[in-house]
Amino acid sequence: MDDEPDIAESFTDLLHSFLPDVRVDQAYTGEDALRQLRQQPVDLIVTDFMMPGMNGVQLLREAALLAPGTPNILVTAYGAEVVRNADGPTPNRILHKPFDIAEFLGAVEAALAET
C-alpha cells in the first residue's frame, strides 16, 4: 500500500488487528502488487498514489484488467484533481492524507461490505 516499509507495516498490523481472520499481503511497488494479484485474487486493493514505477491509479488500471470489480482505496497527499487527471480509472474511494485510523478502517469496512 505504501512505498515506505514502516508505513506499509503499520497499516498491515492495523488490518491484522481489525480483521484477524483475513490475509493481508504487502507490496512496495505496483509491479509487486500486480505479480501478487496474478498469483491469487484479493478482496480489496489499498494503494498509495505516489509509488516508485507506476502510480496508484496506474496500478488500479492494471488490476482492473486482472481482477475486474475488485474494490479499491487510493491513499494520497495530493488533491482529488491530480488523481482524476491521472491516466487510469477513478478509484472507488480516495483517502486524503492525513487521515485518522477510524476513517481508514471505516473505508476498508465499507469497501469490503460492497463485495
KETIFI-131541 format. One record per atom (N, C-alpha, C, O): residue number from 1; residue in three letters; atom name; z, x, y. Coordinates in pm, 1 decimal. Each point is the difference from the previous one (the first is absolute). Example, Ala and Ser with C-alpha at 12.3 -4.5 7.8 and 13.67 -1.06 7.14 Angstrom:
<rs>
R    nr   rest   atom         zz         xx         yy
R     1    Ala      N      780.0     1319.0     -569.0
R     1    Ala     CA        0.0      -89.0      119.0
R     1    Ala      C        0.0       90.0      120.0
R     1    Ala      O       66.5      103.6       -1.9
R     2    Ser      N     -138.5     -138.6      106.9
R     2    Ser     CA        6.0       82.0      119.0
R     2    Ser      C       73.0      -77.0      109.0
R     2    Ser      O       16.9       50.9      110.8
</rs>
This chain:
<rs>
R    nr   rest   atom         zz         xx         yy
R     1    Met      N        0.0       80.7     -118.4
R     1    Met     CA        0.0      -80.7      118.4
R     1    Met      C        0.0       85.2      124.9
R     1    Met      O      -51.8      -41.7      103.6
R     2    Asp      N      106.5      154.9     -111.5
R     2    Asp     CA        6.3       84.9      118.2
R     2    Asp      C      -34.8      140.9      -42.1
R     2    Asp      O       30.8       41.7     -111.7
R     3    Asp      N      -95.7       32.5      201.9
R     3    Asp     CA      -38.8      136.7      -32.9
R     3    Asp      C      116.4       96.9       14.2
R     3    Asp      O      -12.4      116.5      -37.9
R     4    Glu      N      124.6     -161.9       91.5
R     4    Glu     CA      119.3       83.7       10.9
R     4    Glu      C       89.0      -29.4     -120.0
R     4    Glu      O       52.8     -110.5      -12.4
R     5    Pro      N      -35.5      208.6      -76.4
R     5    Pro     CA       74.0      -24.7     -124.9
R     5    Pro      C      139.6      -58.1       18.6
R     5    Pro      O       40.3      -86.3      -78.0
R     6    Asp      N       34.8      130.3      178.2
R     6    Asp     CA      135.6      -52.4       20.3
R     6    Asp      C       -2.4     -149.1       32.7
R     6    Asp      O       82.9      -76.4      -49.5
R     7    Ile      N     -177.1       36.0      131.9
R     7    Ile     CA      -11.0     -141.4       36.8
R     7    Ile      C      -45.7      -81.8     -120.1
R     7    Ile      O       54.9     -106.9      -26.9
R     8    Ala      N     -154.5      156.2      -45.1
R     8    Ala     CA      -48.9      -71.0     -119.0
R     8    Ala      C      111.9      -15.0     -102.2
R     8    Ala      O       14.7     -106.2      -60.5
R     9    Glu      N       63.6      210.7       40.9
R     9    Glu     CA      110.9       -4.6      -95.6
R     9    Glu      C      105.8     -101.2       43.1
R     9    Glu      O       56.8      -69.6      -84.2
R    10    Ser      N      -29.9       61.0      213.7
R    10    Ser     CA       97.2      -97.5       50.5
R    10    Ser      C      -46.0     -142.6      -27.4
R    10    Ser      O       79.6      -84.4      -41.4
R    11    Phe      N     -207.3       57.4       64.3
R    11    Phe     CA      -52.3     -133.8      -26.4
R    11    Phe      C       -0.8      -30.4     -149.4
R    11    Phe      O       26.1     -113.2      -40.6
R    12    Thr      N      -55.8      213.0      -40.3
R    12    Thr     CA        2.7      -18.9     -145.1
R    12    Thr      C      141.9      -34.9      -45.1
R    12    Thr      O       19.1      -93.3      -77.9
R    13    Asp      N       79.2      166.9      126.0
R    13    Asp     CA      139.5      -29.0      -34.0
R    13    Asp      C       39.8     -139.9       45.0
R    13    Asp      O       67.6      -72.5      -72.9
R    14    Leu      N     -109.4       35.4      192.2
R    14    Leu     CA       30.7     -133.0       52.3
R    14    Leu      C      -60.8     -108.3      -89.2
R    14    Leu      O       66.7      -98.0      -33.1
R    15    Leu      N     -191.7      115.4       -5.2
R    15    Leu     CA      -65.5      -98.6      -85.3
R    15    Leu      C       64.3       -6.6     -138.1
R    15    Leu      O       11.7     -108.1      -57.7
R    16    His      N       30.0      222.7        4.2
R    16    His     CA       70.3       -0.3     -128.6
R    16    His      C      130.3      -79.2       10.4
R    16    His      O       36.6      -71.6      -93.3
R    17    Ser      N       33.1       83.8      205.3
R    17    Ser     CA      125.1      -74.3       20.3
R    17    Ser      C      -26.2     -148.8       14.9
R    17    Ser      O       73.0      -82.5      -54.9
R    18    Phe      N     -177.3       48.6      129.4
R    18    Phe     CA      -32.4     -139.7       29.1
R    18    Phe      C      -63.9      -69.0     -120.2
R    18    Phe      O       23.9     -118.5      -23.4
R    19    Leu      N     -104.1      191.1      -52.1
R    19    Leu     CA      -73.1      -54.1     -114.8
R    19    Leu      C       23.8       89.6     -122.2
R    19    Leu      O      -89.7       73.5      -41.3
R    20    Pro      N      208.9      -79.4      -15.8
R    20    Pro     CA       35.1       95.9     -105.4
R    20    Pro      C      -86.5       -7.9     -125.4
R    20    Pro      O       -9.8       98.6      -73.1
R    21    Asp      N      -52.4     -211.8       46.3
R    21    Asp     CA      -81.8      -14.5     -121.0
R    21    Asp      C     -148.2       26.4       23.3
R    21    Asp      O      -82.6      -25.5      -87.7
R    22    Val      N       49.2       76.3      205.2
R    22    Val     CA     -140.3       22.8       35.5
R    22    Val      C      -28.4      149.7        3.0
R    22    Val      O       80.1       78.3       51.2
R    23    Arg      N     -193.7      -39.6     -106.0
R    23    Arg     CA      -43.0      140.0        6.2
R    23    Arg      C      -55.6       26.6      139.3
R    23    Arg      O      -79.0      -78.8       51.9
R    24    Val      N      119.7      188.5        7.7
R    24    Val     CA      -48.7       38.6      132.0
R    24    Val      C      -66.2      136.2      -13.8
R    24    Val      O       64.1       96.8      -41.1
R    25    Asp      N     -191.8      -89.3       75.1
R    25    Asp     CA      -74.9      125.5       -5.4
R    25    Asp      C      -17.8       53.7      140.3
R    25    Asp      O       -8.7      -76.3       96.2
R    26    Gln      N        3.4      208.4      -84.9
R    26    Gln     CA      -21.0       65.2      129.5
R    26    Gln      C     -132.9       73.4        0.2
R    26    Gln      O      -45.7       51.0     -102.3
R    27    Ala      N      -14.4      -47.3      218.5
R    27    Ala     CA     -119.0       82.4       22.0
R    27    Ala      C       10.1       52.5      142.7
R    27    Ala      O       39.9      -72.2       91.3
R    28    Tyr      N      -76.1      197.8      -73.8
R    28    Tyr     CA        9.3       60.6      133.2
R    28    Tyr      C     -133.7        3.4       72.4
R    28    Tyr      O       -6.4       32.1      118.7
R    29    Thr      N     -100.0      -65.1     -190.5
R    29    Thr     CA     -132.3      -10.0       62.8
R    29    Thr      C      -68.9     -124.9      -52.1
R    29    Thr      O       37.5      -53.9     -104.1
R    30    Gly      N     -137.1        8.9      176.3
R    30    Gly     CA      -77.6     -114.3      -45.7
R    30    Gly      C      -70.2       28.5     -131.5
R    30    Gly      O       -9.6      -87.5      -86.1
R    31    Glu      N      -39.4      209.5       70.2
R    31    Glu     CA      -68.8       37.9     -122.9
R    31    Glu      C       94.3      -10.6     -119.8
R    31    Glu      O      -39.2      -48.5     -106.1
R    32    Asp      N      163.4       93.8      123.3
R    32    Asp     CA       98.7      -11.6     -107.9
R    32    Asp      C       28.7     -146.3      -32.6
R    32    Asp      O       11.8      -36.9     -116.9
R    33    Ala      N       -0.7      -45.1      219.1
R    33    Ala     CA       26.1     -142.2      -21.3
R    33    Ala      C     -114.1      -65.1      -77.8
R    33    Ala      O       24.2      -79.3      -91.0
R    34    Leu      N     -146.8      112.3      126.1
R    34    Leu     CA     -115.2      -57.3      -70.7
R    34    Leu      C       -5.0       47.4     -144.7
R    34    Leu      O      -34.0      -77.0      -89.8
R    35    Arg      N       67.2      201.5       67.8
R    35    Arg     CA        3.0       54.3     -136.2
R    35    Arg      C      101.8      -78.8      -84.5
R    35    Arg      O      -27.3      -35.9     -114.6
R    36    Gln      N      143.4       10.3      172.8
R    36    Gln     CA      101.7      -77.7      -71.0
R    36    Gln      C      -46.9     -142.8      -24.4
R    36    Gln      O       23.5      -55.8     -107.2
R    37    Leu      N      -88.9       -2.9      205.1
R    37    Leu     CA      -48.0     -137.6      -11.8
R    37    Leu      C     -107.1      -12.5     -108.0
R    37    Leu      O       -9.6     -103.4      -66.0
R    38    Arg      N      -70.4      207.2       47.9
R    38    Arg     CA     -100.8       -1.2     -107.1
R    38    Arg      C       65.2        2.1     -137.9
R    38    Arg      O      -56.7      -50.5      -96.9
R    39    Gln      N      176.2      109.1       88.5
R    39    Gln     CA       68.4       12.5     -128.5
R    39    Gln      C       73.7     -126.8      -39.9
R    39    Gln      O        7.0      -33.4     -118.3
R    40    Gln      N       48.0      -37.7      216.5
R    40    Gln     CA       71.7     -123.1      -30.4
R    40    Gln      C       10.6      -87.9      123.3
R    40    Gln      O        9.0       50.6      111.9
R    41    Pro      N      -10.2     -181.7     -131.4
R    41    Pro     CA        8.2      -91.8      114.5
R    41    Pro      C      139.4        3.4       62.8
R    41    Pro      O       97.6       41.9      -62.4
R    42    Val      N      -91.5      -86.4      185.6
R    42    Val     CA      126.5      -10.2       73.0
R    42    Val      C       13.6     -140.7       56.7
R    42    Val      O      -98.1      -73.4       12.0
R    43    Asp      N      220.5       37.4       22.3
R    43    Asp     CA       26.1     -131.5       57.7
R    43    Asp      C       -4.8        0.4      151.8
R    43    Asp      O      -18.0     -104.5       62.6
R    44    Leu      N       34.3      223.6       -3.0
R    44    Leu     CA        5.5       10.9      145.1
R    44    Leu      C      -34.3      142.0       41.0
R    44    Leu      O       41.0       96.1      -65.0
R    45    Ile      N     -116.3      -83.4      172.8
R    45    Ile     CA      -30.3      131.0       57.9
R    45    Ile      C       66.1        6.1      137.2
R    45    Ile      O      -21.7      -86.3       85.0
R    46    Val      N      102.7      189.7      -65.3
R    46    Val     CA       61.7       25.8      130.8
R    46    Val      C      -50.6      136.5       43.1
R    46    Val      O       17.3       98.5      -71.7
R    47    Thr      N      -80.0      -92.2      188.9
R    47    Thr     CA      -56.5      125.8       45.4
R    47    Thr      C       23.7       21.7      148.8
R    47    Thr      O        8.6      -94.7       78.2
R    48    Asp      N        1.7      220.6      -41.8
R    48    Asp     CA        5.2       37.9      140.4
R    48    Asp      C     -144.4        1.1       52.0
R    48    Asp      O      -93.9       16.7      -77.8
R    49    Phe      N       76.7      -34.3      207.0
R    49    Phe     CA     -134.8        5.0       57.7
R    49    Phe      C      -51.0      143.0        5.8
R    49    Phe      O     -110.6       28.4      -45.8
R    50    Met      N      190.4       62.2      101.9
R    50    Met     CA      -44.7      138.5       15.7
R    50    Met      C       46.2       83.5     -118.9
R    50    Met      O      119.4       19.5      -22.5
R    51    Met      N     -216.9       28.6      -52.1
R    51    Met     CA       26.4       86.0     -114.5
R    51    Met      C     -106.8      108.0       -2.0
R    51    Met      O     -104.2      -15.0       63.7
R    52    Pro      N      129.0      124.1     -136.4
R    52    Pro     CA     -105.3      101.4      -12.0
R    52    Pro      C     -118.0      -56.1      -79.6
R    52    Pro      O       17.9      -79.8      -92.0
R    53    Gly      N     -136.9      122.4      128.6
R    53    Gly     CA     -118.9      -51.6      -69.7
R    53    Gly      C      -36.9     -135.5       55.6
R    53    Gly      O      -38.0      -11.3      116.6
R    54    Met      N       48.7      -91.1     -198.2
R    54    Met     CA      -33.3     -135.5       45.1
R    54    Met      C      121.9      -66.9       63.3
R    54    Met      O      113.9       29.6      -36.0
R    55    Asn      N     -139.2     -119.6      130.4
R    55    Asn     CA      111.9      -73.6       59.0
R    55    Asn      C       33.1     -121.3      -87.1
R    55    Asn      O      -70.5      -29.7      -96.4
R    56    Gly      N      178.3      -39.4      131.8
R    56    Gly     CA       45.8     -112.3      -80.4
R    56    Gly      C      -99.0     -114.1      -10.4
R    56    Gly      O       -7.5      -64.8     -104.5
R    57    Val      N      -68.3       38.2      208.9
R    57    Val     CA      -99.3     -107.8       -4.8
R    57    Val      C     -114.0       39.2      -93.9
R    57    Val      O      -50.3      -83.4      -75.2
R    58    Gln      N       10.1      209.4       79.8
R    58    Gln     CA     -102.5       46.4      -93.9
R    58    Gln      C       50.8       -9.7     -143.6
R    58    Gln      O      -74.9      -38.4      -89.9
R    59    Leu      N      200.0       72.5       68.2
R    59    Leu     CA       59.4      -15.2     -133.2
R    59    Leu      C       -6.2     -145.0      -44.5
R    59    Leu      O      -37.9      -28.2     -113.7
R    60    Leu      N       74.3      -63.9      201.2
R    60    Leu     CA       -1.3     -141.9      -35.9
R    60    Leu      C     -141.1      -49.0      -30.3
R    60    Leu      O      -19.1      -85.9      -86.0
R    61    Arg      N      -79.8      140.3      156.5
R    61    Arg     CA     -139.9      -36.1      -28.2
R    61    Arg      C      -37.0       40.9     -142.1
R    61    Arg      O      -56.7      -79.3      -75.1
R    62    Glu      N       88.6      202.5       38.5
R    62    Glu     CA      -31.6       49.5     -134.1
R    62    Glu      C       83.2      -72.8     -106.3
R    62    Glu      O      -49.9      -30.4     -108.3
R    63    Ala      N      175.4        3.1      139.6
R    63    Ala     CA       87.1      -69.9      -94.4
R    63    Ala      C      -50.5     -142.0      -25.9
R    63    Ala      O       12.1      -50.7     -111.5
R    64    Ala      N      -68.0      -13.0      213.0
R    64    Ala     CA      -52.0     -135.7      -16.5
R    64    Ala      C     -116.3       -3.6      -98.6
R    64    Ala      O      -22.1     -101.7      -65.8
R    65    Leu      N      -51.5      210.5       55.0
R    65    Leu     CA     -109.1        7.5      -97.7
R    65    Leu      C       54.5       16.2     -141.7
R    65    Leu      O      -56.1      -53.8      -95.4
R    66    Leu      N      165.4      128.0       82.6
R    66    Leu     CA       59.5       24.6     -131.3
R    66    Leu      C       90.5     -114.0      -46.4
R    66    Leu      O        6.4      -30.4     -119.1
R    67    Ala      N       62.5      -31.4      212.4
R    67    Ala     CA       98.0     -104.0      -33.1
R    67    Ala      C       -5.1     -110.5      104.6
R    67    Ala      O       91.8      -13.4       80.9
R    68    Pro      N     -199.1      -66.1      -82.4
R    68    Pro     CA      -13.7     -105.7      101.0
R    68    Pro      C      120.0      -94.4       -0.5
R    68    Pro      O       51.7      -37.2     -105.3
R    69    Gly      N      -10.0        0.4      223.3
R    69    Gly     CA      108.3      -96.6       13.5
R    69    Gly      C      139.6       57.8       -7.6
R    69    Gly      O       97.6      -74.0       12.0
R    70    Thr      N      -85.2      205.3      -31.9
R    70    Thr     CA      133.2       60.7       -4.3
R    70    Thr      C       60.2       -5.3      140.1
R    70    Thr      O      -60.3       50.9       94.5
R    71    Pro      N      178.1     -111.5      -79.5
R    71    Pro     CA       60.6       -6.9      132.6
R    71    Pro      C       32.7      140.2       51.6
R    71    Pro      O       19.7       93.6      -77.5
R    72    Asn      N      -14.6      -81.8      209.2
R    72    Asn     CA       24.4      131.4       57.9
R    72    Asn      C       76.0      -11.3      131.5
R    72    Asn      O       -1.5     -102.7       67.8
R    73    Ile      N       67.4      212.5      -35.6
R    73    Ile     CA       72.8       13.4      126.6
R    73    Ile      C      -40.8      133.6       59.7
R    73    Ile      O        6.7      103.2      -66.8
R    74    Leu      N      -48.2     -104.9      190.7
R    74    Leu     CA      -35.3      123.0       70.3
R    74    Leu      C      108.4       28.3      103.6
R    74    Leu      O       34.1      -86.1       81.1
R    75    Val      N       19.1      207.5      -85.1
R    75    Val     CA      103.6       43.4       93.4
R    75    Val      C      -65.9       91.5      102.2
R    75    Val      O      -76.8       89.1      -36.2
R    76    Thr      N      106.8     -111.1      163.8
R    76    Thr     CA      -64.7       81.2      102.7
R    76    Thr      C       84.5       14.3      125.3
R    76    Thr      O       76.2      -89.5       36.7
R    77    Ala      N      -91.4      203.0       27.4
R    77    Ala     CA       59.0       21.8      131.3
R    77    Ala      C     -102.4      -31.8      108.3
R    77    Ala      O       31.8        2.2      119.0
R    78    Tyr      N     -154.2      -31.7     -160.4
R    78    Tyr     CA     -108.5      -31.1       92.8
R    78    Tyr      C       -6.1     -149.9       23.0
R    78    Tyr      O       53.1      -77.5      -79.6
R    79    Gly      N     -115.9       37.3      185.5
R    79    Gly     CA      -13.3     -141.4       30.6
R    79    Gly      C      -94.2      -71.2      -94.7
R    79    Gly      O      -82.4       62.6      -66.6
R    80    Ala      N       95.2     -192.9       61.1
R    80    Ala     CA      -83.4      -81.5      -87.7
R    80    Ala      C     -148.5       16.7       32.1
R    80    Ala      O      -84.1      -12.3      -89.0
R    81    Glu      N       51.7       39.7      213.5
R    81    Glu     CA     -140.6       16.9       39.0
R    81    Glu      C      -62.3      119.9      -70.8
R    81    Glu      O     -115.3       -6.4      -42.5
R    82    Val      N      190.0      114.7       29.7
R    82    Val     CA      -50.3      118.2      -70.4
R    82    Val      C      -29.3      -34.7     -145.6
R    82    Val      O     -103.2       39.3      -54.5
R    83    Val      N      194.5     -113.0       -7.7
R    83    Val     CA      -17.2      -39.5     -140.0
R    83    Val      C     -120.0      -92.9      -14.1
R    83    Val      O      -80.0       15.8      -92.2
R    84    Arg      N       66.9     -112.2      182.6
R    84    Arg     CA     -112.9      -93.3       -7.2
R    84    Arg      C     -133.7       70.4       18.0
R    84    Arg      O     -100.6      -42.7      -56.6
R    85    Asn      N       98.6      149.7      134.6
R    85    Asn     CA     -124.2       71.7       24.7
R    85    Asn      C      -30.0      105.2     -106.4
R    85    Asn      O     -106.6       61.6        2.3
R    86    Ala      N      198.1      -40.8      -94.2
R    86    Ala     CA      -23.4       96.8     -108.1
R    86    Ala      C     -105.1      -57.1      -95.3
R    86    Ala      O      -20.8     -121.1       -7.5
R    87    Asp      N      -43.3      210.1      -63.2
R    87    Asp     CA     -108.4      -37.6      -90.3
R    87    Asp      C       56.2      -50.3     -132.5
R    87    Asp      O       22.2       78.4      -92.3
R    88    Gly      N        0.5     -207.9       83.0
R    88    Gly     CA       51.2      -55.5     -124.6
R    88    Gly      C       52.2     -140.4       20.6
R    88    Gly      O      -11.3      -55.7      109.2
R    89    Pro      N       68.8       -2.4     -214.7
R    89    Pro     CA       50.1     -137.3        9.5
R    89    Pro      C      127.3       -6.7       83.8
R    89    Pro      O       69.2      100.2       18.2
R    90    Thr      N      -40.2     -217.5       31.4
R    90    Thr     CA      125.3      -21.2       71.1
R    90    Thr      C      110.9      -10.6     -103.7
R    90    Thr      O      -10.9      -78.7      -93.9
R    91    Pro      N      116.9      156.3      109.3
R    91    Pro     CA      110.8       -6.5      -96.9
R    91    Pro      C       62.8     -138.8       -3.7
R    91    Pro      O       -6.6      -74.5       97.8
R    92    Asn      N       67.8       39.9     -211.6
R    92    Asn     CA       70.5     -128.0      -10.3
R    92    Asn      C      114.6       -7.6       99.7
R    92    Asn      O       21.0     -102.1       65.4
R    93    Arg      N       53.1      213.0      -54.9
R    93    Arg     CA      112.0        8.1       92.2
R    93    Arg      C       -0.7      136.6       66.4
R    93    Arg      O      -34.9      100.8      -61.5
R    94    Ile      N       74.2      -99.6      188.4
R    94    Ile     CA       13.7      126.0       72.6
R    94    Ile      C      144.1        8.4       49.1
R    94    Ile      O       49.3      -90.4       67.4
R    95    Leu      N       17.0      199.6     -101.9
R    95    Leu     CA      134.4       26.6       51.2
R    95    Leu      C      -11.1      112.3      101.6
R    95    Leu      O      -52.3      107.3      -30.0
R    96    His      N      100.9     -132.3      148.4
R    96    His     CA       -6.5       99.7      106.5
R    96    His      C      128.6       82.3        3.1
R    96    His      O      110.4      -54.2        3.9
R    97    Lys      N     -127.5      186.6       -5.7
R    97    Lys     CA      114.5       90.6       10.9
R    97    Lys      C       51.0       -2.2      143.1
R    97    Lys      O      -80.9      -10.2       92.2
R    98    Pro      N      207.5       18.9      -70.1
R    98    Pro     CA      105.1       -1.4     -101.0
R    98    Pro      C       30.5     -143.4      -42.3
R    98    Pro      O      -12.6      -92.8       80.0
R    99    Phe      N       52.0       75.2     -203.5
R    99    Phe     CA       41.7     -130.5      -50.6
R    99    Phe      C      129.5       21.8      -76.7
R    99    Phe      O       33.8      112.5      -37.0
R   100    Asp      N       37.9     -221.5       13.7
R   100    Asp     CA      126.4       15.1      -72.7
R   100    Asp      C      -19.9      -32.9     -147.9
R   100    Asp      O     -103.3      -53.2      -40.5
R   101    Ile      N      203.1       85.7      -36.8
R   101    Ile     CA       -8.3      -17.8     -144.5
R   101    Ile      C      -21.1     -146.6      -36.2
R   101    Ile      O      -78.3      -30.9      -89.8
R   102    Ala      N      146.9      -58.8      158.2
R   102    Ala     CA      -13.8     -143.1      -29.6
R   102    Ala      C     -142.8      -46.9       23.6
R   102    Ala      O      -52.6      -79.7      -77.7
R   103    Glu      N       -9.9      127.5      182.8
R   103    Glu     CA     -138.4      -38.2       29.1
R   103    Glu      C      -93.3       50.9     -110.2
R   103    Glu      O      -88.9      -72.3      -45.0
R   104    Phe      N      109.4      197.1        2.0
R   104    Phe     CA      -81.8       57.5     -106.9
R   104    Phe      C       18.2      -77.9     -129.9
R   104    Phe      O      -98.0      -39.0      -63.4
R   105    Leu      N      222.1       16.6       24.1
R   105    Leu     CA       25.5      -71.7     -125.2
R   105    Leu      C      -49.4     -143.9        5.9
R   105    Leu      O      -46.6      -53.6     -100.5
R   106    Gly      N       56.2       -9.2      216.8
R   106    Gly     CA      -54.1     -134.7       16.1
R   106    Gly      C     -150.5       -3.4      -18.7
R   106    Gly      O      -53.2      -92.2      -61.9
R   107    Ala      N      -15.7      192.3      115.1
R   107    Ala     CA     -145.7        8.0      -16.5
R   107    Ala      C      -36.5       22.2     -146.2
R   107    Ala      O      -95.2      -59.6      -50.4
R   108    Val      N      170.5      144.7      -17.3
R   108    Val     CA      -24.4       24.7     -142.8
R   108    Val      C       21.8     -128.3      -80.1
R   108    Val      O      -82.7      -37.6      -83.1
R   109    Glu      N      193.2      -27.7      108.9
R   109    Glu     CA       31.9     -123.6      -72.1
R   109    Glu      C     -107.8     -106.5       22.5
R   109    Glu      O      -43.1      -66.0      -94.5
R   110    Ala      N        0.0       49.8      219.5
R   110    Ala     CA     -103.3     -100.2       31.0
R   110    Ala      C     -132.4       35.0      -66.5
R   110    Ala      O      -68.7      -87.8      -52.1
R   111    Ala      N       33.1      214.9       53.7
R   111    Ala     CA     -126.5       41.5      -61.9
R   111    Ala      C        2.7      -23.2     -150.6
R   111    Ala      O      -97.9      -48.0      -57.1
R   112    Leu      N      208.1       81.4       -7.0
R   112    Leu     CA       11.2      -20.6     -144.8
R   112    Leu      C        3.0     -148.0      -37.1
R   112    Leu      O      -45.3      -37.8     -108.1
R   113    Ala      N       98.4      -46.0      197.0
R   113    Ala     CA        6.0     -143.8      -26.4
R   113    Ala      C     -138.9      -62.8        2.6
R   113    Ala      O      -21.1     -106.3      -58.5
R   114    Glu      N      -72.7      170.5      125.1
R   114    Glu     CA     -136.2      -54.6       10.5
R   114    Glu      C      -84.0       25.9     -123.9
R   114    Glu      O     -107.1      -58.6      -15.5
R   115    Thr      N      154.6      146.1      -73.4
R   115    Thr     CA      -79.7       33.0     -119.1
R   115    Thr      C       17.5      -99.2     -109.5
R   115    Thr      O      -60.3       14.1     -106.3
</rs>
